[in-house]
Amino acid sequence: MTIAYHFLRNMRKYTAFIALLLTILHINTPAYAQVTALKQAIAESAAKDPALAAFYQERGYKPIWTGRSSKDSSRRKAFLAALAKAGAHGLPMKRYDPAAIKAQLRAAKTARDRGHLDVALSKMFLQYAGDIRSGVLVPKRIDKDIVRTVLRWDRKQTLEAFVKSSPNGFIKKLPPQSSQYALLMKNKLLMEKRIAKGGFGPKVGVSSLKIGQSGGHVVALRNRLIVMGYLKRSASKNYDGALQKAVQQYQLDNGLPADGVAGKATIVQINKSAQERLQSIMVAMERERWLNQPLGKRHILVNLADFTAKIVDSGKVTFVTRSVVGKNASDRRSPEFSDVMEFMIINPTWNVPRSITTKEYLPQMQRNPGAAGHLRIVDSRGRTISRSQIDFNAYTASTFPYALKQPPSSRNALGLVKFMFPNPYNIYLHDTPSKSLFQRNVRAFSHGCIRLAQPFDFAYALLAKQESNPQAFFKKILATGNETRVDLKKPVPVHLIYRTAIAKPKGGVEYRRDVYGRDAKIFRALTKAGVVMRAIRS
């Protein structure tokens, strides 16, 4: 039986007796009855919620919202003020309607009414605190490859901390305190105002435009770039040098080849509506709430949607390289999660994953036993087995008893170095002999791991914290040709994220394509949860 149950049973048993005793002693019986009714109502309402039941029991079932003390009043005011701004954070206002709360407070005439309402307000506060701090949605319910662990506060401890703190101060610190979140929120408001003014104007009605062209389509392109802030106001109808520079800057901000020519890919992005851009910003804010945790003074940030890998030191990007991420296929998309990089392997052996062995190489070897000759075939004891001893057609994907390995070499699928942060998904960063893919604009080609365009420089940057001459140290090991593990003396947190909207410190937002379609799923889920897009008139 719960603590609340015992409390209620005993309270009902002795209430009449205590009331009679208080009357005999000339103590105010109605006042006592009110207190008793209030506490009984709180106990009843909190009984089915273990966190709330324990919280209120420890404080003797005293209210925190509906009491007549100045502290209760300040909590109410701070919470209502916060809820009035919940829409600015892209939260589902239906979950916590401040107007409804005010009506309930006015309607609570009796002690029992106030007791029930106090618990209801605590539940609503915990819902709001969880939403704004850690996100409205549960990531893994949206997409199986969003395997991020979201840090969520203990509900009882949240209430305990709240009642001990300044209400305004506590609530102010609930949202992510990152500069990125603040910038996204600022740009969200700007986009809402832009939508209220009609968005970006008429779309460009052709698939491409070239420098030197003129006419109505060029004017449409010019006008959209003016509204977006890439071009000063002009009456020119020509695709001139000024327009070329504006297109070029737009391309840089949208992950496009910056040639200043409004080709097909550029026009597609320029024709994106203000509503679509607002969706990206709102999803980015939700993702920022999911990542509301210390990232590490030094950390590695891999943005799958941006095809980049960065090293960040004390909030500043100190190294960046292009990356290739998982192909947009059900079994190849790179997952989103955080872990810790512990070591690198120079001259790595490629232990071919079982899925690749059975789905790709086994069918090849069944057709031609000599196929994939660069790979060694090994048994369960690690012994190399001659292909002549194997009847590949005697096995299926589930019964094939061998593993495939590729020894260290410049042709190794992992290149000459891989960076390890051991995880259940078998994802890591590595070199590759396939350098041409880094010239592509959209770089989703791998089986899920992250390929780096500049793996050696990446290694030097990591080793610089522990070696006086990291380049010489690395090359000396590389020259041996032997597989060598090098531990990082101070492991580095790694965060694989997916951001299609990145707010810039000096204003504006960079956008990327939703290559895996994950942001579209997230926005649909946010809408289902009650999040709405707003149009705000200045």
Buried (B, 14 or more C-beta within 10 A) or exposed (E): EBBBEEBBEEBEEEBEEBBEEBEEEEEEBEEBBBEBBBBBBBBBBBBEBBBBBBBBBEEEBBBBBBBEEEEBBEBBEBBBEBBEEBBBBBBBBEBBBBEEBEEBBEEBEEBBBBBBBBBBBBBBBBBBBBBBBBBBBEBBEBBEBBBBEBEBBEBBEBBBEBBEEEBBEBBEEBBBEBEBBBBBBBBBEBBBBBBBBEBBBBBBEBEBBEBEBEEEBBBBBBBBBBBBBBBEEBEEBBBBEBBBEBBBBBBEBBBBBBEBBBBEBBBBBBBBEBBEBBBBBBBBBBBBBBBBBEBBEBBBBBBBBBBBBBBBBEEEEEBBBBBBBBBEEEEBBBBBBBBBBBBBBBBBBBBBBEBBBBEBBBEEBBEEBEBBEEBBBBEEEEEEBEBEEBEBEEBEEEEBEBBBBBBBBEEBBBBBBBBBBEBEBEBBBBBBEEEEBBEEEEBBBBBBBBBBBBBBEBBBBBBBEEBEEBBEBBEEBBEEBEEBEBEBEEBBBBBBBBBBBBBEEEEBBBBBBBBBEBBBBBBEBBBEBEBEBBBBEE
